Amino acid sequence: MISVMAKTSPKLPVLLYPDDQDSAGQTLSLTSGALDLRLSLAADQELAAECSLRLNPAIASDQTGVVQLDTLNAQTSCDLGVFPTAKPITWLLADWGTERPLASIEIKTTTPGKARIKVFRQGAWMPLHPVELIVTGTVQAINPLVAEKLLIELVQAGQYPGLWNPVTATITGLALQAATLPGDLSLTVGGQTPGFRAPGLLSVAGVPVEGFAAAVNAYLAGPKALRPVPLRLSAGLPGRLNLAFNPAAVTVVRQLTASADGVLPLVWEGLAGAAKASLTIPSGALLRELSFAVEVKLLSESLQYPFAASATGRAQLARAMDGVAVWFSTDPQGPPLIGLDLKLSPRSGELQATLGLHADCHGYPEPTPYAGAVLPIHWLSGVDAGDAEDWLRLDLPRSFHCPSENVWAVLTVHQGEALWELGSPLRYAQRTLPSSNLPGSPDIPLQEEVGACLYHKGEGAWLNRGGNDRPQIRLRVAAAEPAAPDTVTVQRGRVQVTLPISPEGRVRADAATLDALNGNKSSSLEIRFQAASAGQITLRELRTVF
C-alpha cells in the first residue's frame, strides 16, 4: 500500500504589492507602465474556480477621478509657443506630449462664444465625439478620450444652418483635465505570454480578469513554478486603479509521497494482477476533483494455478547440502513454463542455491534434473531481491515444456541457509503411479496429499515433512499479451465506485461519482487496479482536489 498524507491549509491566498503589503484596500499607481505583483499561496494550494480578480478605477482624494493636465507646448494662429497671449486668435493647438485620457475642457475667453474641437489620437486628427462644438467660458466634461493633442478653432454661426465661420477672440486661459483611468492593460503569470488583455481605457465600471484562476493553476502545474506566483500588471496608459481580489483556494495532492514517480507494482493476487494506492485526506473533506492518467505494462504470462491459499507463518529450513522439494502437475500439451516464483529468503549471510525441475520417480524426485531447467540463486541477506510481495522471481533461460505430467521443483542449498515459507494448500488431490510395469497391476497411492513437502538433510534420503503445508511456489506460463484494464476502483470508507479508464489512459471522476464519495466522511481514499496479469502501473498527473 502506498500512502499520501495531505492536510487542508486554512490560509487564503494573498495578492501582494512589491513592498509585500496586502493589496486589499490600497490604490495602485501605474506610472512606469508595469508593476510586479506576487500571489502568495500555500505549497499544496491552487486557486478555486470561484477565485476572481477585478481591475477597478481608483477615485482621487477629491472624489473627481481627474487630474490637471499640463500643456507642454502651445501654438496659436498669431504666436508660436506663446500662450496665453493678449492678441486675438482664431485657433489654438495644445500638446501635452503623450496620450492621456482627456476628461474635461475649459476655454477661458473675454466673451462667450463657440469653439470647434479636434483631437489627435492614434496618429490622426478627428472631431471630438459626440459633441464637436463646445461653449467657451464653461467646463465641458466629456467621456474620457485618449488623445495626445487638442485643436481649438473659434467659430461663429454662418449664413446657412450647420455652417460655421472662423472668428477671432482673446483666449485668456485653457484648463484641461485628464482622468486617472489607466488603459491598454495586460496581466502575465510567471513571465509567460499575457493571458489577459483589456485594450483601450479602463471603464468606470472596471473589468474582470477573465481566466485568472485557470492561468495561475496552469502555471502552478508546470515543472518550474515559483511560489509566490510572480505576476506583472502592465498599462499602455498610466493611471490609478484598485485590485478587487476575491481569494478562494483548494488543496491539491499532485503525487504519491511513497512513490514520487507514481510507479505501482501489479502483483499476483490469486490469478490476477493487483495494485493499490492510498491517499489520506482530512476527515469530512469534500472532493472537488479526482483525476489521473495511467500507463499499464503487463507481462505476457499467466499463473498455471496457485498452490497455496494463505501463508501459515511456518517455513522449511534448508542448510548447506540440504534439499526441499515440492510436487506439481502440468499439462505437457499446455503452454510452456517460463518461470517460477518462490516465497524464499536467506536466513543469514550469503545464500547460494539452485532450483531444478525433476521428473517423478515413484513419488520422489529423479536424482538428475531436466536439461535446461536448473536456475541459480545467489542472494545476500538484507538485499531486497524479491518483488513487492516478497516472492523471489526466477526466469527460465528459455521456455520449457515439461515432458510429463508429474514434476518436482527441488531446492538445493550449496552455501548458507534458506527459509522456504509454507502455505495452506488451495486444493487437495490424490495422485497414483503404477506399482510395476506388469499388465493389470493395481495403482497405489504415492502421496496422500498434493500439499506434502519433501526434504533431505545432506546426503540423506527424502523425508516427508508431514501435514498438508507445502512450500509456496507459483508457476508462470507463457500467455498472449493481455488486454489493459478498462476500469479502476476508488473507495472511501465503505463507499466504493468504479471509474472507466479511457482508451488514452485517462481517469476522471464525474460530479455524480464525487457526490457518492463525499457521502462518506472517511479520511481514507484508496485507488485499486486489477489486471489480467502481473506487471506495472504508472500513475501520472494525479489531481486530488478538496
N, C-alpha and C positions, 0 to 999 in steps of 0.2 A: 504494500500500500504506500502511495506517495501522498504526503500531506502538504497543504499550504495554509499558513496562518495569515489571516487578514483582519484588521480592525478598522472600524469606522472612525474617521477623524472628525471631531465637531467643528474644527476650524473652517471658516468660509474663505474663499479666495478674496484677495485684496488687490486692487489696482493701485499701484504706487507711482508717484511722481518721481522725477530724477533725484529729489532730495530724500527719497524713501518715505515721504509723507503720504498718507491715505488720500486719494483723490476726492473722496466724498466731501461735498460742500465747498470745494475750492474752485476758483476761477483759473483757467489755463490760458496763458497768453502765447499765441503762436506768432512770434515776431521774426524769428530766424528761418521760418519755412518748414522746420521739422523739429520734433521733440521726441526723445526716447523715454518710454514708459516701461514698467515691469509689472507682470501679473504674477503674484505670489500664490502658489498652491502647495498643498502637502504632497509628499512624494508619491502617494497612492491615489491622488485625486485627478479627475477630469472635470471639465465644466458640464453641468447638466443641460439638457435641452432647453430648459426654461431660463437659463442664464442669458442676460442680454446687456448690450451696451448701446447707449444713445448719445449722440452729439447734439447738445443744445446750445443756442447762443447765450452768451453772458451779458447781462444788463449792467451798464456802468453805474457808479455810485449815485449819479444824479437821476438814475432810472430812465435816461433818454436813449441809451444804447447807441449814442453817436459821439464823435469827437470832432474838434475843429480841424479842418483841412487847410494846411498852409500852402499857399501858392508859391511855388519855387520860381516861376517865370511868368511874366505877363507881357502881352503886346496889345497895343491899341491902334486904331486907324490913323492916329496922328503921331504917336510916340512909341518907339520900340523899347521895351524893357523898363518903361517908366509908368508906374501905377501906384496909387491913384494920381490923376492929373486934373488940373483945373480946366483944361481945354475940352470943349465939346467933342465927342467922338461918335462914330456910327457903329463900331464893333469893338469887342474886347475878347482876346484869347487868353485863357488861363491854363497853365500847365503845372501839375504837381509832381511830375517825374515818374510816377509808377501807377499801375492800375489800383484803384481803390473803389469801394462801393459807395458811390455818391448818394447821399440821403436827403439833402435839402440845399436849396439855392436862395440866397437873398441878395438882390441887386439894389444897392442904395443909390438913389438919384435925387436931384433937387426938385424934380416934378414927377408925379406918377406917369407911367407910360406902359408900353408893351415891349417885350423882348422875345425874339425867336432863339431857341436854344438848340444847339447841336453838340453831340458828344463824340469823342474819338475813342473807339473801343475795337479791339480785335483787328487793329490796323486799318480802320476805315472810319470816315465821318458818317454819322447817321442822326436823324432827328430824335429829339427827346421823346420818349414814349411813356405814357399815352398822350400827354399834353405837350405840344411843341411850343406854344405861346404861354408866357407867364407874365404876371403883372409885376412891374418893378416897384420897389419900396416895400414889398411884403416878403414873408418867408414862404417859399414854395416847397412843401415836403413832397418827396417822390418815393416810389418803391425803390429800394436800394438797387443801383445800377452800376455795374463795374465799368469804369471809364478812366482814361489817363489825362484827357484834356477836355476843355469846355469852350465853346464858341458862343458868344452873346452878340446877337445882332439887334440893335434898337430899330423898331419899326412903328409905322402908324398905318391906319386903315387907308386903303387906296380907293380909287373911284368905283371899283366893282367889288362885290362881295367875295371874300376869300383872297383878295389881292392886298398885299402889304408892301408898303414902300419904305425904303431906308429913311431914317431920321437921325438928327444929331441931338445929343443930350449930354449932360455932365454926370458921370458916374462917380460918386464920392467914396464908394466902398463896395467890397464884394465879400460876403460871408458864405463859405461853403462848409458843409458838414459831411463826414463820412460815417457810415455805420461800422460798428465794431464786429460785424459778421465776417468770419473767415470764409474762404472759398476754395474750390478745387481740392477737397480733402481726400486723403487716402490713408489707409492703415495697412501696415505689413506686420506679419507674425514671424518672428525668428529669422529676420533678414531675407525672407523669401519674396517672391513677386507679390505686389499689393493684391490682397484678396478682396479689398473693399475700396470703391471709389465713389465719391459724390461730386460730380462735376458742377461747376457754377457756384453761385453764392449759397451759403448755408441758409436755409429758410428760417423764418422766425419760429416756426413750429419745431425745428430741429429735424434730425434724420436718424433712423435706427441703423446700426452697423449690421447689415444682413450677413448671416453665416458666421458670426463671430465665434460662437461656441464650437462649431464644426471645424473652423480653421485652426483654433487653438488645439483641439483634440487631435486633429490630423498631425499637427507639429509634434505634440507630445508622444505620439505613436512612433515617431521616427527614431532612428538609432542614435542621433546626436542631439537630442532635445535637451535644452537647458532649463533649469528652474532656479529663480523665477523666469517666466517666459518673457523674452525681450519683444517689445512692441515699438513701432515707430509710427507716430502720427505726423503726417505732412500736410502742408497747406500751400497752395499756389498763391493765395491771397492771405496776408496776415490778419489776425483778428483775435477775439477772445471767445472762449466757449467753456461750457461745463460738461463734464463727463458723467452721465447718469448710468452708473453700473449697478446692475441687479445681480448680486452674487448668488450662485447656486452650484453646488458641486455634488459629484457622486464618487464613491470609492471604486477603484478598478483593480482587479487582480489580473496581471498580464502573463505570468509564468508560474510554473511549478517550482517551488523552492527546493525540493529534494531532487529535482531533475531539471536544471535550468534549461537544458536543450529540449525538454519535453519528450524524451525517449522513454517509452514504456515497453517492457518485455511482455510478449504474449507467451505465457507459459501453459503447458498442458494441464488442463483440469478435466479428468476423465478422458474423453476422446476429442475434446475441443480445446482451442487456444483461448486464453482469457487474460485480460489486463484490467487493472483498476487504479484510478487516481482519486484522491480525496482532497476536497477543499474545506477548510474550516472558516466559516463566516460568522459574524455576530448573530447571536440568537435573536430571532424576530426580524432580521434584515429582510427588506423587500427587494427581491431580484428585479432589476430593470432590463437586464440583458444577459444572455449566456450564449456565446458563440465561439467556435474554434474551427480549425482545419485539421484534418488527419491525413497522414500518409502511411499506408499499410504495406508491409513487406512480409509475405507469408512464405513458409518453407514448403517446397513441393514434396511433402511427406505426410504420412498419417501413422497412427499407432495401430498395431495389429490388434491388440487389446491390452488393457491394463491388468496386471495380475493382482494388485493389492488395492483394497478399497480405502484403507486408512493405516497410518503408522501405529505401531504398538508401543513405541518407546523402547523396544528391545533391539539389539543388534548382535550379529555374529562376529566374533573377534577372530582375526586371522593374523598369525605372526609369520616370520620368515620361514619359508618352505611349507607353510600350511596352504590348504585349499578349501574353497567353498563353492558349492555347485547348486544350481537351480535348474529344473527341467521346464521346458516349454514345448508346445506343439506348433507346427507350422504347416502350411499348405504348399507342398513342392510345386504346385501349378500356379500359386498365387504370386503377388508382386514380390520382387526381390527385397531382401533385407539390406538396409543401407546404414544402420547404426543401432546402438543400444545405449540406454541411459541407466545409470546405477545410482542408488542412494548410498554413496560410498564416501568415506572421509578417512584421512590418515589419523592415526591415534596420537602419534608423536613423531617428531623428526621427519625424515625423508621416507617416502613410500615409493618403491619400485615394484611393479607387478605386471601381470599380463591377464587379459581376459580372452579366453579362447572358446570357440564353438566346437563341441564334440558330438559325435554320433552316440546313440544309445546302445549299450551292450548289456542286455538283460537287466535293465533297471538301474544301471550305473554308467557313468561317462566312459567312453572309449579312452584309452591312455593317450592317444595321439589326436590333436585337434584337426579339423578340416584345414586344408591348404588355403591360404589367403584369408583365414578367419581368426587371426590372432592379433589383438590390439594391445600395444604397450601402454602402461600407465606410469607416469613419473610425476610425483606430486610432493611438494614441500608443505609441511604443516603450517597453518596460518596463511597460506596463499589461497585466495578465492579462485578455485578452478571450476566451480560448479555454476549452474545457471541461477536465476532469481529464486528458485525453489530448492536449491542445493542438490540438484541432480547433476552427476558427472556425465557429460555428453561425450560419447565415443563414436566416431565415424569410421566405418569400414573404408579401406583404401579403394574398394570398388564394390559395386552391388553384388550381393551374394544370394544365390538360390540354394536353399537347404536341400540336400539330396533326399532326406527322409522326413517323415512327419515328426518324429521324436528327436529333440535336440537338447543338449545340455550347454548352459553357459557356465564356464568354470573360471573362477578367480584363483590365480596362483600368486602368492606373495614371495618376492625374492629378497626384499630388504625392507625393514621397518614393520609396522603393524597397521592393519586396516580394520575399520568398523563398517560392516555392511548392514544397513538398517533393515529391520524386518517389518512386514506388514501383514494385516489380516487378509486372507485370500478373498478375492471378489467372487469366486465361484469354487465349488468343489467338483471334482471329477475322479473317475477311476479309469486307469488305463491298464491294458494287459498286453503281454507278448507271448508268443508260442513258447511252451516249455521245452520243446525239442523240434527237430525237423521231421519227425515221423508223422506220416499222414494220420489224421484223426486224433492227434494228441490234444488234450484239453488245454485251453488257455488258462493261465494262472495270474492272479493279481501281482504286479511288480511293486507297486506302492499304493498304499491305501488312499492317500490324498495327494492331489496335484500340488498342494501347498507345502509339501515336505521339503526340508533343506538338508543337503548332504554336506559333510565336511570331513577333512582328514588332517591329522597332525603329522608334520614331517613326511616320512615315507610310509606312514601307516595306511590302513585300508579306509575306504569311505565308510562313514558312520552317518546314521540318520539322527538329526537333531531332535526329532520327535515333535508332536504338536502340529498345528496347522499353519503356523507362521512360515513365511517364505521370504527370502531376500527380495528387496524391492528392485524391480527391473522393468524397463519399458523397451518394447521392440518397435523400431521405426522402419517402415517400409516405404518404397517409392510410390508416389502418387502424382496424378495430374495437378497442374498448378491450380490451387483452389481459388474460388471467387472471393473477392474482398467483402467484408461485412457491409451491409447496407443500412444497419441501424445501430444505435448506441443507447444504452440505458442510463438515465440520470435519476438518482434517488436522494431525497431529502427527508430524513426521518423515516416515516412509514409511507411517504408518498413516492411512487415510482412512475416515471414516464418514459416512453420510448420515442426517440427522435430519429428522423431519417438522415442518412448520410447521402449527400448529393453525388452525382457522378464525378463532380470535380473535387470531392472530398470535403465539402463544407457542411457544418452543422450549426443550426441556429434555432433557438427556442422561440416559438411564436408567442403571441400575447396569451393565448389560452393555456399553453404549457407553463408559462411563467406564473399565471394565476394559480394553476394547480400546485406548483412547487411552493408558492407563497402561502398556500393553505396550511403548511406545516412550519412551525417556528424553529425547527431544529437548527443547530449550528453546523451540522454535518451535511456536506454535499458530496456525493460520490458519482463518479463517471465510470461506467463499466463497458468493456468491449468483449465480445465473444466472436471467435472466428473459426473457420473450418480446420485451421492448423495452427501450430505454434509459429512464432516469428517476432515481429516488432512493429509497434505503432508509434509514430512520432506525432505528438500533439503540438500544433503550432497556432500562433495568433489567438491565443486564449484571451477572451474578454468576459470576465465575470463582474458585472456592474451592479452595485446596490447602493 
